[in-house]
Amino acid sequence: MAQNGSGRTDDVREILINVVEVELAALRAAVSFWQHWIEHTSNYVKTTSEALGTMRSTGKTFDQVLLEVVDAGRETMRLMTDVPRKSAEDFLRDLEVVSQKKADANRSARAKL
């Protein structure tokens, strides 16, 4: 009976460890998502602000500035559509690292037997 209880405790412990590992991987992916989103948005704001500033201070025409702003917007949208894919890849890579560590630990435990 004690063996069965100990086995259940080990099973519950393993489940909790797995839950926390997945949760951490998801949170790291979420942080990665927002970091990239903020970075790309900040770059767009900077580029657009600079383009508008040059329109006021130089002889650039409205058409030239508008093209720069549109190009910056297009590039930002291209990068932004890549952010979810990148975050998903980060999440899957973190899970792969966890799986590899678990497999290494299992091999090490079997080798000791």
N, C-alpha and C positions, 0 to 999 in steps of 0.2 A: 504494500500500500504506500509506503514512504517513497518507494522508487517511482510510482505512478504520480504522486504529488510533486516530486522533484522534476519529473519530466514535464508536467504541466507548467510548472514555474518557469522552466527553461524555455518552453514554447511561448509562453506569454511574454517573457523577457525578449525573445527573438522577434516576436511580432512588434513589440513596442519599439525596439531598435530600428526595425525596418520602416515603421511609420515615421519615426523622427528623421531617418535618412532621406526618405522621399520628400518629407515636408521641407527639409533644409535645401534639397535640390530644387524644389519648386520655388522657394523663396529666393535662392540665388539667381534663378532664371528670371524671376520678376524684377529683381534689382537690376540685372543686366538689361532687361527690356527698358526700364525707365531711364537708366544711364544713357543708353543709346538714343532713346527718344529725346531726352533733354539735350544731348550733344548735337544731334542733327537739327533740332529746332533752334538751338542757340546759334549754330552756324548760319542757318537761314536768316535769322533776325539780324545777325551781324552783317552778312553779305548784303541784304536788302537795305539796311540802314546806311551802309557805306555807299551803295549805288545811289540812293536818294540824296545823300550828302554831296556826292560828286556832281550830281545834276545841278545843285544849287551853286556850287563853287567853281565849276569848270564850264567849258564850252560844250560839253556833251549834249547831244540832243535828247529829247524825250524818248525817241525811238530807240536810241542806244541803251539808255537806262532801262527802259521797259524790257528790252531783250535780255539784259543782264538779270533783271528781277525774275523774268519768266524762266530763264535757264537755271537760276538758283532754286526756284520753286520746283522745277522739274527734277533736278538732282536730289533735292530734299525728299520729294515724294518717292523717288526710286529707292533712296536709302531707307525711308520710313517703312516701305512695304517689305523690306528685307529684315526689319527688326524682329517681328514675330518668329520668322524662320530661324534667325540667329539665336533667339532666346530658347526656342524648342530644341535646337541642337545643343545648346549649353546644358539644358535640363537632361537630355538623353546622355550626354557625355558624363555628367555627374553621376547618373544612375549606373552607367557602365563602370565607372571607377569604383563605386560602392560594390557592385557585383564582383568585380575583379578582386577587391580586398577580401570579400566574403569567401570567394573560391580559394584564394591563397591561404586564408585562415583555416578552411576546411582541410586543405591538403596538408598543412602543417600539423593539424590535430591528428589526422590519420597516420602521418609519418611517425608521430610519437607513440602510437599504439603498436 
